[in-house]
């Protein structure tokens, strides 16, 4: 089972930069049936990722409720796995170790784990690559590993945030076809966010269009092509698919045309790189807690970032952190991070902070422009 009910969900963020609340989603109602593959599109900044994070339980809605199989989502859980665009695999683990990571955390005995890993290696087209490290793989293969790792713990729901967004067009198509086949086999419910209408129509049983921010469900479009018949070339040649694609595109364009406000609040004002700051979408709060000088892998689709922070919190008090941002550090980030500790070094996307005070680790790891936090000492 993997039936999702999103009921009257509104979500607001506090933006410390402007000291204002940003309403990302407003009264969203959406039902995703067990085993369904739903794609979500909408103008940039309309709350697509926010919606996924809410279902994942990484955020709590300001109002409304989300239920999976009738049970209210109160935090992350192993029943919901997530695949991101670029924070996918643990570089110090082989393909097989990455795929088995969630199972390991859940305490599966070795033999069983190996059998499951072998199954997903096969299913996701990774045969022969089991012993390779992520840096030895292409971007497309790395995303296969991320998908396999998420599926291996058999989540009821798979949440995908533009997982193929960083890949070239051909790889995207190949992986899309593979994903359709794989999810047919696993029967998982999928919610897939993308900014590509073509991809949304190609993959989804249903395409959900969100309005500009605050995002509401503006329209829902069934794609009447059975999953078994989804071949990219054939679908794109079909007049019916083309007409649907155009309708959806026009629907999104109308939202973007509804005025300047569709841009995030600080866009266009420039200064302090604010446009770039806003353009960077909420990425995963990926936290790897280090022990001693080493780095311990502390994250998997199955583990709750907030929980990991919670566990490492006391230990990490007054410690030295390596903070990896989703973009090269700007003055604003540095000023913000200085509140929580002493700046030791800044280089590109990496900031080292020491003497981090009480609560600092947790706070820093919640910033949406922070990709991951590694406790060095
Ligand atoms: P999308 O995925 O559709 O591009 P997001 O869900 O990433 O949109 O963001 C929706 C809106 O909420 C955007 O205007 C974004 O700038 C804002 N937002 C996202 N995360 C945060 C955050 N942590 N703090 C403040 N505002 C945020």
Boltz pocket constraint, residues with backbone or C-beta under 6 A from the ligand:
constraints:
  - pocket:
      binder: B
      contacts: [[A, 13], [A, 14], [A, 15], [A, 22], [A, 23], [A, 24], [A, 42], [A, 43], [A, 44], [A, 45], [A, 46], [A, 47], [A, 48], [A, 49], [A, 50], [A, 51], [A, 213], [A, 264], [A, 265], [A, 278], [A, 280], [A, 281], [A, 282], [A, 366], [A, 367], [A, 368]]
      max_distance: 6.0
